[in-house]
Amino acid sequence: MENRQQWSSRYGFILAAVGSAVGLGNIWRFPAVAYENGGGAFFLPYLFAILTAGIPILILEFTIGHKYRGSAPLSLFRFNKKAEWLGWWQLLIAFVICTYYAVIIAWAVKYTIYSFGTQWGSDPGSFLFGDVLQLAEKPGQVGGLVSGIVIPLLFVWAVTLFVLYRGVSKGIEKLNKIFIPTLVVMFLVIVVRALTLDGAVQGLNAFFKPNWDLILDGKVWIAAYGQIFFSLSIGFAIMLTYSSYLPKKSDINNNAFITAFANSGFELLAGIGVFAALGFMASQQGVAVEDVVSSGVGLAFVVFPSIINEFPGMNGFFGVLFFLSLVFAGMTSLISIVETFVAGIQEKFQVSRTKAVLSSGLTATVISLLFASKGGLYFLDVVDYFINNFGVVTAGLVEIILVAWVFKGLGGLQSHTNAISDLRIGAWWKICISVVTPLVLGYMMFDNIRQNLKENYEGYPTELILYAGVLVVAASVIGGILLSKKSWKSNVNNFEKREDA
């Protein structure tokens, strides 16, 4: 098997980790979550969630990857042979996510082009759902491929697979060294411009004004943990895989703090930019800011084009900046997601990186065509909701329970990371991993199940919920167990544990 690749520098690893964490959710999910959960008051539970779940889990996953030097399945197999199935489960979750995530990036590529001359016209909603997506009448209908989406989707996959083919330092690291600084600069330009618009102050007041009455609401704290969990790329093999490429002498604990706070810094920047722009839109329409708040696909592809239409000048330029920011943020995350199963396949089946990239990447590309169909948005919405809320959250919970309670491995991991890190972790880390985070994630799971038993997500037909949601989540678990049954080559334990670093 090929020698394991490494990051060329600590800076390269941190940029790659931040690139994975900073994705579409930072721009279109965080601002609305913060606003709806107490505004300025939300930052208290948000900071608490970073310190008690985000950073501790990052340290845990960085340490496992660094110590056991493998993809998620191999590292967990080396940690304990009975844990390998979890690595495959997380890897299959990543595989599912990449198949629809690439399609959203393809939309952003299209809208970058549409920004020239604001081609979405005066009704961006009708343009998105009618002209661009050609949305099927009923959820569950496939309705044929939309050629206008397929072409940019194939472009996104071609770039992704080329970068992965180039490898860790020459491909992933180089791309992140270009994309992440460029992304920050582009978004800063958008934020500065948004802050100078009429109504920006009202938007920022709405975003930052604290509603302390909500601070005692348990749902607000759960929302904070959920945001941290989903935005840091934890719980589904990415950080574990990336850290396996670290050299021996790597300050894991500091890397975790830097990654977490860099991600949060970008989320805050996104919140300021989005709400300054929403304040401008509300001012132009003569309505309250709360009347124009949106998130997700609606914010990015309907509300923001509407805002750009209202800009007093250089509309197309700022449209390009915004949608190119989505492309850059999405691409760095997509590449990290695909790398998880490229590494897993390469190691388990003893194939070259080129074969692993082609076999797994082309399979994902073919499956992603489903989301480029006329019914693609409905499939995307259901799969995304279930794979995140019942896949990622559950896998993260199982990971923590297995490591902390079943295999009692926290002591060895703590010793390893403290031996190579300037900042040492102690009882705080163990308590967060073994008590605080399992309780929060366990409650999140219970609450998700309760809500979905009460009513179908977004009122979708039960049939669609079952095969696009429940079945996909179940298949990832079963697939993980089956893949773990295949034996490794005899040399998988011939590796030097990095405890002497």
DOLUM-654287 format. One record per residue (C-alpha): residue number from 1; x, y, z; residue in three letters. Coordinates in Angstrom, 2 decimals. Layout:
REM DOLUM-654287
NUM;X;Y;Z;ALA
...
END
This chain:
REM DOLUM-654287
1;0.00;0.00;0.00;MET
2;1.16;3.57;-0.68;GLU
3;2.91;5.47;2.11;ASN
4;0.44;7.55;4.09;ARG
5;0.32;11.13;2.87;GLN
6;0.77;14.12;5.18;GLN
7;-0.09;17.78;5.35;TRP
8;2.93;19.89;4.44;SER
9;2.34;22.30;7.32;SER
10;0.20;22.97;10.39;ARG
11;-1.23;25.99;8.56;TYR
12;-2.30;23.70;5.72;GLY
13;-4.07;21.29;8.08;PHE
14;-5.88;24.07;9.97;ILE
15;-7.05;25.67;6.71;LEU
16;-8.31;22.28;5.51;ALA
17;-10.10;21.63;8.82;ALA
18;-11.61;25.14;8.77;VAL
19;-12.50;24.63;5.10;GLY
20;-14.40;21.50;6.03;SER
21;-16.20;23.19;8.92;ALA
22;-17.02;26.40;7.04;VAL
23;-19.75;25.38;4.62;GLY
24;-23.13;26.43;3.35;LEU
25;-24.70;26.11;6.82;GLY
26;-22.47;28.87;8.21;ASN
27;-23.94;31.32;5.73;ILE
28;-27.56;30.23;5.46;TRP
29;-28.29;28.39;8.72;ARG
30;-26.48;30.11;11.60;PHE
31;-27.91;33.67;11.22;PRO
32;-31.54;32.46;11.36;ALA
33;-30.86;29.97;14.19;VAL
34;-29.25;32.72;16.30;ALA
35;-32.05;35.19;15.56;TYR
36;-34.84;32.72;16.36;GLU
37;-33.21;31.59;19.62;ASN
38;-32.71;34.84;21.49;GLY
39;-30.54;37.00;19.23;GLY
40;-27.63;38.31;21.28;GLY
41;-28.63;36.09;24.21;ALA
42;-28.05;33.01;21.98;PHE
43;-24.30;33.61;22.05;PHE
44;-24.11;32.50;25.69;LEU
45;-25.41;28.93;25.09;PRO
46;-23.54;28.94;21.76;TYR
47;-20.20;29.65;23.50;LEU
48;-21.04;27.09;26.20;PHE
49;-21.74;24.50;23.47;ALA
50;-18.41;25.21;21.79;ILE
51;-16.51;24.69;25.05;LEU
52;-18.43;21.62;26.25;THR
53;-19.13;19.79;22.96;ALA
54;-17.50;21.33;19.89;GLY
55;-13.89;21.56;21.04;ILE
56;-13.95;18.37;23.19;PRO
57;-15.27;16.28;20.27;ILE
58;-12.77;17.89;17.88;LEU
59;-9.97;16.94;20.29;ILE
60;-11.37;13.40;20.54;LEU
61;-11.54;12.92;16.75;GLU
62;-8.21;14.65;16.07;PHE
63;-6.57;12.39;18.65;THR
64;-8.05;9.11;17.35;ILE
65;-7.04;9.98;13.77;GLY
66;-3.55;11.13;14.76;HIS
67;-2.84;8.20;17.07;LYS
68;-4.16;5.40;14.87;TYR
69;-3.16;6.84;11.48;ARG
70;-6.00;5.69;9.29;GLY
71;-9.35;6.43;7.71;SER
72;-12.32;6.35;10.10;ALA
73;-12.89;2.56;9.77;PRO
74;-9.18;1.71;10.11;LEU
75;-8.51;4.11;13.00;SER
76;-11.52;2.81;14.94;LEU
77;-10.51;-0.79;14.15;PHE
78;-7.06;-0.08;15.59;ARG
79;-8.67;1.62;18.60;PHE
80;-10.86;-1.46;19.19;ASN
81;-11.72;-4.15;16.65;LYS
82;-15.36;-4.02;17.71;LYS
83;-15.60;-0.32;16.76;ALA
84;-14.82;-0.64;13.04;GLU
85;-18.50;-0.75;11.99;TRP
86;-18.96;2.74;13.45;LEU
87;-16.26;4.08;11.12;GLY
88;-18.01;2.58;8.10;TRP
89;-21.36;3.92;9.27;TRP
90;-19.92;7.43;9.55;GLN
91;-18.25;7.01;6.17;LEU
92;-21.55;6.01;4.52;LEU
93;-23.26;9.03;6.13;ILE
94;-20.59;11.21;4.49;ALA
95;-21.23;9.43;1.18;PHE
96;-24.96;10.20;1.34;VAL
97;-24.33;13.86;2.24;ILE
98;-21.92;14.42;-0.65;CYS
99;-24.45;13.18;-3.22;THR
100;-26.84;16.08;-2.58;TYR
101;-24.35;18.65;-1.28;TYR
102;-22.71;18.73;-4.73;ALA
103;-26.07;19.65;-6.29;VAL
104;-26.48;22.72;-4.05;ILE
105;-23.00;23.87;-5.10;ILE
106;-24.08;23.36;-8.73;ALA
107;-27.02;25.72;-8.10;TRP
108;-24.56;28.29;-6.69;ALA
109;-22.38;27.92;-9.80;VAL
110;-25.45;28.63;-11.94;LYS
111;-26.39;31.66;-9.86;TYR
112;-22.86;33.05;-10.08;THR
113;-23.44;33.21;-13.85;ILE
114;-27.02;34.49;-13.44;TYR
115;-25.62;37.37;-11.36;SER
116;-24.34;39.00;-14.55;PHE
117;-27.33;41.15;-15.44;GLY
118;-29.37;39.79;-12.49;THR
119;-30.97;37.24;-14.80;GLN
120;-33.36;36.02;-12.08;TRP
121;-35.52;39.07;-12.77;GLY
122;-38.04;40.67;-10.42;SER
123;-39.47;37.37;-9.09;ASP
124;-36.51;35.24;-7.88;PRO
125;-38.84;32.67;-6.30;GLY
126;-40.60;31.81;-9.55;SER
127;-37.25;31.85;-11.34;PHE
128;-35.69;29.34;-8.92;LEU
129;-38.54;26.85;-8.66;PHE
130;-39.87;27.26;-12.21;GLY
131;-37.02;28.14;-14.57;ASP
132;-33.98;26.71;-12.77;VAL
133;-35.20;23.65;-10.84;LEU
134;-38.32;23.01;-12.97;GLN
135;-39.80;21.66;-9.75;LEU
136;-42.17;18.68;-10.01;ALA
137;-45.78;19.24;-8.96;GLU
138;-45.79;16.62;-6.20;LYS
139;-43.10;15.49;-3.74;PRO
140;-41.82;12.03;-4.64;GLY
141;-41.98;12.46;-8.40;GLN
142;-38.62;12.18;-10.19;VAL
143;-39.78;13.83;-13.41;GLY
144;-36.61;13.54;-15.48;GLY
145;-33.24;15.29;-15.31;LEU
146;-32.86;19.07;-15.53;VAL
147;-30.02;19.59;-18.03;SER
148;-29.32;23.08;-16.69;GLY
149;-28.42;21.53;-13.31;ILE
150;-26.67;18.40;-14.63;VAL
151;-23.99;20.37;-16.51;ILE
152;-22.73;22.47;-13.53;PRO
153;-23.10;19.36;-11.30;LEU
154;-20.70;17.41;-13.54;LEU
155;-18.32;20.40;-13.42;PHE
156;-18.41;20.40;-9.59;VAL
157;-17.67;16.67;-9.50;TRP
158;-14.86;16.99;-12.05;ALA
159;-13.11;19.66;-9.94;VAL
160;-13.65;17.67;-6.72;THR
161;-12.28;14.41;-8.10;LEU
162;-9.29;16.15;-9.70;PHE
163;-8.34;17.80;-6.40;VAL
164;-8.69;14.47;-4.55;LEU
165;-6.67;12.68;-7.24;TYR
166;-3.86;15.20;-6.64;ARG
167;-3.69;14.01;-3.03;GLY
168;-3.58;15.52;0.44;VAL
169;-0.83;18.17;0.25;SER
170;-0.81;18.82;-3.52;LYS
171;-4.59;18.74;-3.90;GLY
172;-6.71;19.34;-0.78;ILE
173;-4.19;21.54;1.04;GLU
174;-3.37;23.69;-2.01;LYS
175;-7.02;24.27;-2.81;LEU
176;-7.84;25.31;0.77;ASN
177;-4.85;27.68;0.86;LYS
178;-6.42;29.50;-2.09;ILE
179;-10.14;29.10;-1.38;PHE
180;-10.35;29.91;2.36;ILE
181;-8.46;33.27;2.32;PRO
182;-10.32;34.22;-0.89;THR
183;-13.65;33.26;0.67;LEU
184;-12.96;35.44;3.73;VAL
185;-11.93;38.42;1.57;VAL
186;-15.00;38.07;-0.70;MET
187;-17.36;37.79;2.23;PHE
188;-15.73;40.73;4.01;LEU
189;-16.40;42.87;0.93;VAL
190;-20.06;41.80;1.00;ILE
191;-20.32;42.53;4.75;VAL
192;-18.71;45.98;4.47;VAL
193;-21.05;46.89;1.60;ARG
194;-24.08;45.55;3.46;ALA
195;-23.18;47.64;6.52;LEU
196;-23.30;50.83;4.45;THR
197;-26.84;50.21;3.15;LEU
198;-29.94;51.97;4.46;ASP
199;-31.60;49.85;7.13;GLY
200;-28.46;47.87;8.00;ALA
201;-28.54;49.12;11.60;VAL
202;-32.12;47.85;12.06;GLN
203;-31.03;44.47;10.73;GLY
204;-28.09;44.28;13.15;LEU
205;-30.32;45.36;16.03;ASN
206;-32.66;42.49;15.23;ALA
207;-29.74;40.07;15.09;PHE
208;-27.85;41.18;18.21;PHE
209;-30.67;42.41;20.48;LYS
210;-30.74;39.87;23.35;PRO
211;-34.00;38.24;24.35;ASN
212;-33.01;37.08;27.83;TRP
213;-36.45;35.54;28.40;ASP
214;-35.41;32.69;26.09;LEU
215;-32.16;31.92;27.89;ILE
216;-33.88;29.47;30.26;LEU
217;-35.66;27.68;27.40;ASP
218;-34.10;24.24;26.91;GLY
219;-34.82;24.38;23.18;LYS
220;-32.46;27.33;22.82;VAL
221;-29.61;25.38;24.39;TRP
222;-30.37;22.36;22.22;ILE
223;-30.36;24.65;19.16;ALA
224;-26.91;25.93;20.19;ALA
225;-25.53;22.39;20.49;TYR
226;-27.16;21.42;17.22;GLY
227;-25.58;24.36;15.40;GLN
228;-22.13;23.55;16.78;ILE
229;-22.50;19.86;16.00;PHE
230;-23.63;20.38;12.41;PHE
231;-21.26;23.23;11.58;SER
232;-17.97;21.72;12.83;LEU
233;-18.03;18.59;10.65;SER
234;-17.92;16.33;13.71;ILE
235;-19.57;12.94;14.01;GLY
236;-19.10;11.71;10.47;PHE
237;-15.46;10.77;9.89;ALA
238;-14.06;13.99;8.37;ILE
239;-11.94;15.35;11.22;MET
240;-10.79;11.85;12.11;LEU
241;-9.59;11.30;8.52;THR
242;-7.96;14.73;8.18;TYR
243;-6.04;14.39;11.45;SER
244;-4.64;11.02;10.35;SER
245;-2.50;12.95;7.83;TYR
246;-0.87;15.06;10.57;LEU
247;2.86;14.64;11.22;PRO
248;4.07;13.24;14.56;LYS
249;4.65;16.55;16.29;LYS
250;1.24;18.18;16.08;SER
251;-0.36;20.36;18.74;ASP
252;-3.78;18.69;18.62;ILE
253;-5.47;20.59;21.44;ASN
254;-4.54;24.03;20.12;ASN
255;-5.52;22.95;16.60;ASN
256;-8.98;22.05;17.90;ALA
257;-9.43;25.46;19.57;PHE
258;-8.22;27.32;16.47;ILE
259;-10.50;25.32;14.15;THR
260;-13.58;25.79;16.35;ALA
261;-13.15;29.52;16.89;PHE
262;-12.22;30.19;13.25;ALA
263;-15.46;28.46;12.23;ASN
264;-17.45;30.48;14.77;SER
265;-15.76;33.69;13.63;GLY
266;-16.96;33.07;10.09;PHE
267;-20.47;32.27;11.37;GLU
268;-20.54;35.60;13.21;LEU
269;-19.31;37.39;10.08;LEU
270;-22.05;35.67;8.06;ALA
271;-24.67;36.71;10.62;GLY
272;-23.59;40.35;10.41;ILE
273;-23.60;40.32;6.61;GLY
274;-26.92;38.51;6.25;VAL
275;-28.82;40.64;8.78;PHE
276;-27.38;43.93;7.52;ALA
277;-28.67;42.91;4.07;ALA
278;-32.04;41.76;5.48;LEU
279;-32.35;45.10;7.29;GLY
280;-31.79;46.88;3.97;PHE
281;-34.43;44.71;2.29;MET
282;-36.94;45.36;5.08;ALA
283;-36.24;49.10;4.82;SER
284;-36.80;49.08;1.04;GLN
285;-40.09;47.20;1.42;GLN
286;-41.29;49.20;4.42;GLY
287;-41.70;46.10;6.63;VAL
288;-40.15;44.83;9.87;ALA
289;-36.92;42.80;9.72;VAL
290;-38.71;39.78;11.20;GLU
291;-40.94;39.70;8.11;ASP
292;-38.00;39.01;5.77;VAL
293;-35.92;36.60;7.89;VAL
294;-35.27;33.33;6.09;SER
295;-32.76;30.47;6.03;SER
296;-31.54;27.63;3.83;GLY
297;-32.29;27.43;0.13;VAL
298;-34.87;30.24;0.39;GLY
299;-32.38;32.69;1.90;LEU
300;-29.61;31.93;-0.59;ALA
301;-31.52;31.61;-3.85;PHE
302;-34.68;33.69;-3.32;VAL
303;-34.13;36.33;-0.61;VAL
304;-30.54;37.26;-1.54;PHE
305;-31.31;37.73;-5.25;PRO
306;-34.19;39.98;-4.13;SER
307;-31.78;41.96;-1.95;ILE
308;-29.23;42.22;-4.78;ILE
309;-31.99;43.56;-7.05;ASN
310;-32.46;46.44;-4.58;GLU
311;-28.76;47.35;-4.37;PHE
312;-28.16;50.98;-5.44;PRO
313;-25.34;49.94;-7.78;GLY
314;-22.94;47.17;-8.88;MET
315;-25.72;44.60;-8.41;ASN
316;-24.10;41.98;-10.63;GLY
317;-20.71;42.34;-8.92;PHE
318;-22.13;41.70;-5.46;PHE
319;-24.24;38.85;-6.82;GLY
320;-21.09;37.19;-8.16;VAL
321;-19.30;37.72;-4.83;LEU
322;-22.15;36.19;-2.82;PHE
323;-22.71;33.11;-4.96;PHE
324;-19.01;32.56;-5.51;LEU
325;-18.68;32.60;-1.70;SER
326;-21.27;29.80;-1.58;LEU
327;-19.32;27.87;-4.21;VAL
328;-16.01;28.24;-2.36;PHE
329;-17.51;27.40;1.06;ALA
330;-19.33;24.42;-0.43;GLY
331;-16.36;23.06;-2.40;MET
332;-13.97;22.96;0.58;THR
333;-16.60;21.06;2.58;SER
334;-17.52;18.71;-0.28;LEU
335;-13.88;17.75;-0.85;ILE
336;-13.45;16.92;2.84;SER
337;-16.61;14.78;2.81;ILE
338;-15.54;12.79;-0.25;VAL
339;-12.01;12.30;1.13;GLU
340;-13.44;10.27;4.03;THR
341;-14.65;7.41;1.86;PHE
342;-11.80;7.69;-0.65;VAL
343;-9.42;7.00;2.27;ALA
344;-11.61;4.20;3.64;GLY
345;-11.89;2.38;0.31;ILE
346;-8.19;2.84;-0.44;GLN
347;-7.17;1.19;2.84;GLU
348;-9.81;-1.52;3.15;LYS
349;-9.55;-2.82;-0.41;PHE
350;-5.81;-2.11;-0.85;GLN
351;-6.27;-0.10;-4.06;VAL
352;-4.42;2.95;-5.37;SER
353;-5.68;6.44;-4.57;ARG
354;-6.57;6.92;-8.24;THR
355;-8.82;3.83;-8.25;LYS
356;-10.40;4.83;-4.93;ALA
357;-11.15;8.35;-6.20;VAL
358;-12.61;7.12;-9.49;LEU
359;-14.70;4.25;-8.11;SER
360;-16.22;6.11;-5.17;SER
361;-16.40;9.50;-6.91;GLY
362;-18.11;8.24;-10.05;LEU
363;-20.61;6.25;-7.95;THR
364;-21.45;9.37;-5.95;ALA
365;-21.75;11.39;-9.17;THR
366;-24.28;8.97;-10.66;VAL
367;-26.39;8.92;-7.48;ILE
368;-26.29;12.73;-7.25;SER
369;-28.14;12.91;-10.59;LEU
370;-31.32;11.98;-8.64;LEU
371;-31.11;15.38;-6.93;PHE
372;-30.66;17.06;-10.33;ALA
373;-34.07;15.80;-11.41;SER
374;-37.29;17.84;-11.40;LYS
375;-38.22;16.28;-8.06;GLY
376;-34.68;16.71;-6.75;GLY
377;-35.40;19.48;-4.24;LEU
378;-37.96;17.33;-2.39;TYR
379;-35.61;14.33;-2.25;PHE
380;-32.78;16.61;-1.12;LEU
381;-34.85;18.15;1.66;ASP
382;-35.95;14.79;3.12;VAL
383;-32.58;13.05;2.81;VAL
384;-30.74;16.05;4.30;ASP
385;-33.10;16.29;7.27;TYR
386;-32.99;12.60;8.15;PHE
387;-29.30;11.90;7.49;ILE
388;-28.32;14.89;9.66;ASN
389;-30.83;14.56;12.49;ASN
390;-30.86;10.76;12.71;PHE
391;-27.57;9.86;11.02;GLY
392;-24.93;12.38;12.08;VAL
393;-26.36;13.02;15.57;VAL
394;-26.84;9.31;16.32;THR
395;-23.41;8.35;14.98;ALA
396;-21.83;11.08;17.10;GLY
397;-23.70;9.85;20.18;LEU
398;-22.70;6.23;19.55;VAL
399;-19.07;7.28;18.98;GLU
400;-18.91;9.03;22.34;ILE
401;-20.66;6.22;24.24;ILE
402;-18.39;3.55;22.72;LEU
403;-15.14;5.47;23.29;VAL
404;-15.96;6.81;26.77;ALA
405;-18.11;4.11;28.34;TRP
406;-17.94;0.81;26.46;VAL
407;-14.24;0.68;25.57;PHE
408;-13.14;3.16;28.27;LYS
409;-10.55;4.71;25.99;GLY
410;-10.50;8.33;27.17;LEU
411;-7.46;7.88;29.42;GLY
412;-5.19;6.63;26.64;GLY
413;-6.39;9.30;24.21;LEU
414;-5.89;12.03;26.81;GLN
415;-2.33;10.84;27.48;SER
416;-1.55;10.83;23.76;HIS
417;-2.81;14.34;23.02;THR
418;-1.29;15.86;26.19;ASN
419;2.10;14.40;25.29;ALA
420;2.24;16.37;22.02;ILE
421;0.19;19.50;22.84;SER
422;1.26;22.74;24.54;ASP
423;-2.21;23.10;26.06;LEU
424;-3.02;20.10;28.25;ARG
425;-6.56;18.81;28.84;ILE
426;-7.82;17.34;32.10;GLY
427;-11.03;16.52;33.92;ALA
428;-12.94;19.19;31.95;TRP
429;-12.47;17.21;28.74;TRP
430;-13.44;13.85;30.22;LYS
431;-16.58;15.24;31.88;ILE
432;-17.69;16.98;28.68;CYS
433;-17.14;13.89;26.53;ILE
434;-18.54;11.30;28.92;SER
435;-21.40;13.21;30.57;VAL
436;-22.41;16.59;29.08;VAL
437;-22.34;15.76;25.37;THR
438;-24.05;12.33;25.63;PRO
439;-26.89;13.88;27.65;LEU
440;-27.41;16.70;25.14;VAL
441;-27.16;14.48;22.05;LEU
442;-29.40;11.89;23.71;GLY
443;-32.06;14.51;24.35;TYR
444;-31.72;15.79;20.77;MET
445;-32.33;12.25;19.50;MET
446;-35.34;11.77;21.78;PHE
447;-36.84;15.11;20.76;ASP
448;-36.28;14.41;17.04;ASN
449;-38.03;11.03;17.31;ILE
450;-40.91;12.54;19.29;ARG
451;-41.49;15.30;16.73;GLN
452;-41.34;12.95;13.76;ASN
453;-43.74;10.46;15.31;LEU
454;-46.19;13.31;15.93;LYS
455;-46.20;14.54;12.31;GLU
456;-44.36;13.98;9.05;ASN
457;-41.45;16.33;8.38;TYR
458;-42.78;19.32;6.37;GLU
459;-46.00;17.36;5.79;GLY
460;-44.36;15.17;3.14;TYR
461;-46.10;11.91;2.11;PRO
462;-45.30;8.99;4.42;THR
463;-43.98;6.95;1.48;GLU
464;-41.38;9.63;0.65;LEU
465;-40.40;9.91;4.32;ILE
466;-39.90;6.15;4.55;LEU
467;-37.76;5.53;1.49;TYR
468;-35.87;8.86;1.22;ALA
469;-35.46;9.33;4.98;GLY
470;-35.82;6.27;7.20;VAL
471;-34.53;3.75;4.64;LEU
472;-31.44;5.84;3.79;VAL
473;-30.50;6.18;7.47;VAL
474;-31.09;2.45;8.11;ALA
475;-29.07;1.48;5.02;ALA
476;-26.07;3.49;6.26;SER
477;-26.06;1.56;9.55;VAL
478;-26.57;-1.87;7.93;ILE
479;-23.98;-1.08;5.25;GLY
480;-21.50;-0.09;7.95;GLY
481;-21.96;-3.39;9.77;ILE
482;-21.62;-5.43;6.54;LEU
483;-18.47;-3.63;5.40;LEU
484;-16.86;-4.24;8.79;SER
485;-17.27;-7.99;8.24;LYS
486;-14.67;-7.99;5.46;LYS
487;-11.25;-8.80;6.89;SER
488;-8.36;-6.35;6.74;TRP
489;-5.01;-7.35;5.28;LYS
490;-2.67;-8.73;7.91;SER
491;-0.47;-5.60;7.92;ASN
492;-3.07;-3.12;9.25;VAL
493;-1.66;-3.25;12.76;ASN
494;1.93;-2.77;11.57;ASN
495;1.94;0.94;12.34;PHE
496;3.87;3.06;14.77;GLU
497;1.59;4.61;17.38;LYS
498;2.57;8.24;17.76;ARG
499;2.84;8.26;21.50;GLU
500;6.60;8.80;21.38;ASP
501;6.28;12.05;19.48;ALA
END
